Amino acid sequence: MPDPFSLTGSRCTASDPSLREEILARTGSDTATSGILRSIDRFGGDPSILRYEISPKAHTRAQRAPRAVTWSVRAVRS
């Protein structure tokens, strides 16, 4: 399973073209990368957000294939 990681809030509010590349390198999935970026966008650039903690969560067998992973995005505020 992939490792959790974090991104600074300021990096996510700026237009940083390498952000997508970094997330893709960590997740290994275009679909996961798009979902994470959508989640970050939903926070709307809140200036109180210090960082985003992004964690993988494995599905149970009943939900999907055993190797499928979803990602949780949590904002850490000051």
N, C-alpha and C positions, 0 to 999 in steps of 0.2 A: 504494500500500500504506500502511496506517496506520503511525504512528510508535510506537516502543517508549515505555514510561513506567514509573514506579516508584511504589510506595505504601509509606508507613512501616508498619513492623510493628505499632506501637501502634495505629494507626488501624484496622488490620484485625482486631485482637483486641477492640476496643471495639464496641459496638453503634452503628454510625454509619449512619443511614438514607440519607445522601447518597453513601455508597460505591458502591452499585449504580448510581446515577445518573451518577456520574463515570466509572465503567468503561464504561457504556453509551455515554456521550458520546464516549469515546475509541475504542471498538471499532465502534460503529454497529450492533451486533448483540445481540439478546436472548440468543441461543444462546451466543455467545462470552462474554457477561457472566456467564451462569450457570455456564459451564465454568470461568472464571477464579475465581469465588467458591468453587466446589467444590474447586478446587486449593488455594486459600488455606486453606479449612477443614480439608483433610487434614493441614496442618502442625500443627494442634491448638493454636494459640496459644503456640507455643514462645517463651519470653521472650528467647532469645538471637538471635532474628531482628530485624535492624535494619530491613530493608526487603524488599519483593518487587519484582523486576525482571520486567516483563511485556513480551514481545517477539513481534511477528507473524512468522509463517513462511508463505511462499507454498507452495501445493501444486504439484507437477509436473502436467503435463497428464494423465498416466496415472492420477493419483490422483483428481482432481476437475476441476471447471470452472476455467479459468485464473484467474479472479478470486477463488477461494476462499482463505481465510486461516485458519490455526489459530494459537493463542496458546500460548506457552511461559511458565510461571510458575516463577521461580527465587528461592529464599530466600537472602538475603545475611545471614550471621550475624556476630556480633561475635567 
